[in-house]
Amino acid sequence: MNGQGEIVALARQWIGTPYHHRAATCGAGADCLGLIRGIWRARFGAEPEPVPHYSPSWAEIGGQEQLLQALSRHLQPASLPEDGQVLLFRLQAGADAKHLGIQSGGGACFIHACPRAGVVQAPLSAPWARRIVARFAFPPSL
């Protein structure tokens, strides 16, 4: 299985995990960043840096794009859509980009954590696709 296929397989293991803000434990609780952190740990071991405090609000306006900056430090920017990529979404105009998912299903879906449903695979519909700010690939396994 190639690296991106491995990412999708790892993400699918998280489906059904309940939503818990700042959590990152498969089957017990995760938010959208926790899903990405868990996949990182499964591939590389320790997380690359401590996670700073962040609020659960997707409408937060800070102007610093901290999540985009952190992803840029540890993942590889991607331009062409491919399953296994980390998708960064801006869910409200003018707000910081603060939601993450993993592209799956040949680009028709993505796996993400949301407050009411937990970790799910959902259609990457036009409204979601319009909110993608950046795409990243995990680095090759060490």
C-alpha positions as CSV (number, residue, x, y, z in Angstrom):
1,M,0.0,0.0,0.0
2,N,1.4,3.4,-0.9
3,G,1.9,6.1,1.7
4,Q,-1.4,7.9,0.8
5,G,-3.3,4.7,0.8
6,E,-1.9,4.0,4.2
7,I,-3.1,7.4,5.4
8,V,-6.7,6.7,4.3
9,A,-6.6,3.2,5.9
10,L,-5.3,4.7,9.2
11,A,-8.0,7.5,9.1
12,R,-10.8,4.9,8.5
13,Q,-9.8,3.2,11.7
14,W,-10.9,6.3,13.5
15,I,-14.4,6.3,12.1
16,G,-16.9,6.1,15.0
17,T,-14.6,7.7,17.5
18,P,-16.6,10.2,19.5
19,Y,-15.9,13.9,19.3
20,H,-13.9,15.4,22.2
21,H,-12.2,18.8,21.9
22,R,-8.4,18.5,22.0
23,A,-8.5,14.7,22.3
24,A,-6.5,12.4,20.0
25,T,-7.3,8.8,21.0
26,C,-8.8,6.4,18.4
27,G,-12.0,4.9,19.7
28,A,-12.1,7.1,22.8
29,G,-12.2,10.7,21.5
30,A,-10.8,13.1,19.0
31,D,-11.4,16.4,17.3
32,C,-10.2,17.2,13.8
33,L,-6.7,18.0,14.8
34,G,-6.6,14.9,17.1
35,L,-7.4,12.7,14.0
36,I,-4.3,14.1,12.2
37,R,-2.2,13.9,15.3
38,G,-3.2,10.2,15.7
39,I,-2.3,9.4,12.2
40,W,1.1,11.1,12.7
41,R,1.8,9.0,15.8
42,A,0.8,5.8,14.0
43,R,3.3,6.6,11.2
44,F,6.2,8.4,13.0
45,G,5.8,8.0,16.7
46,A,6.1,11.1,18.8
47,E,4.4,14.3,17.7
48,P,6.7,16.9,16.2
49,E,5.8,19.7,18.6
50,P,3.5,20.4,21.6
51,V,0.0,21.4,20.7
52,P,-0.8,24.9,21.9
53,H,-4.2,25.8,23.4
54,Y,-6.9,26.3,20.8
55,S,-10.6,27.0,21.1
56,P,-13.3,24.8,19.6
57,S,-14.8,27.7,17.6
58,W,-14.4,27.4,13.8
59,A,-15.4,31.1,13.6
60,E,-12.5,32.4,15.6
61,I,-10.8,35.4,14.1
62,G,-7.1,35.8,15.0
63,G,-5.5,36.5,11.7
64,Q,-2.4,34.5,12.5
65,E,-3.4,31.2,10.8
66,Q,-1.6,29.2,13.4
67,L,-2.9,25.8,12.1
68,L,-1.8,26.6,8.6
69,Q,1.7,27.6,9.9
70,A,2.0,24.4,11.9
71,L,0.9,22.2,9.0
72,S,3.5,24.0,6.8
73,R,6.3,23.1,9.2
74,H,5.6,19.4,9.3
75,L,3.7,18.4,6.2
76,Q,4.4,18.8,2.5
77,P,2.3,21.3,0.5
78,A,0.2,19.6,-2.3
79,S,-1.5,21.2,-5.2
80,L,-3.1,18.3,-7.1
81,P,-5.9,16.5,-5.1
82,E,-5.1,13.0,-4.0
83,D,-6.5,10.6,-1.4
84,G,-4.7,10.7,1.9
85,Q,-4.0,14.4,1.8
86,V,-4.7,16.6,4.8
87,L,-7.3,19.2,3.9
88,L,-7.4,22.5,5.7
89,F,-10.8,24.3,5.7
90,R,-11.9,27.9,6.4
91,L,-15.5,27.5,7.5
92,Q,-16.4,31.1,7.9
93,A,-15.3,34.1,5.7
94,G,-12.7,36.2,7.6
95,A,-12.1,33.5,10.2
96,D,-8.9,31.5,10.7
97,A,-8.7,28.2,8.8
98,K,-9.3,25.7,11.7
99,H,-10.9,22.5,10.4
100,L,-9.1,19.4,9.1
101,G,-9.9,16.3,7.2
102,I,-8.3,13.5,5.2
103,Q,-9.3,13.2,1.5
104,S,-10.7,9.7,0.7
105,G,-13.0,7.9,-1.8
106,G,-11.2,9.0,-4.9
107,G,-11.7,12.6,-3.9
108,A,-15.4,12.2,-3.4
109,C,-15.2,12.1,0.4
110,F,-13.2,13.1,3.4
111,I,-12.8,11.8,6.9
112,H,-13.1,14.4,9.7
113,A,-14.3,14.9,13.2
114,C,-17.2,17.0,13.9
115,P,-19.0,17.8,17.2
116,R,-22.3,16.0,16.8
117,A,-21.2,13.0,14.8
118,G,-17.6,12.3,15.9
119,V,-15.2,10.9,13.2
120,V,-17.1,10.2,10.0
121,Q,-16.5,9.9,6.3
122,A,-18.6,12.5,4.6
123,P,-19.1,13.6,0.9
124,L,-16.6,16.3,-0.2
125,S,-19.5,18.3,-1.6
126,A,-19.1,21.6,-3.4
127,P,-19.8,23.6,-0.3
128,W,-17.0,21.8,1.5
129,A,-14.6,21.9,-1.5
130,R,-15.0,25.7,-1.8
131,R,-13.8,26.0,1.8
132,I,-10.5,24.2,1.2
133,V,-7.6,26.6,2.0
134,A,-4.7,24.2,1.6
135,R,-3.8,20.6,0.9
136,F,-0.8,18.8,2.5
137,A,0.7,15.4,2.2
138,F,2.3,13.5,5.1
139,P,6.0,13.1,4.5
140,P,7.2,9.6,3.5
141,S,7.5,7.1,6.4
142,L,10.8,7.3,8.2
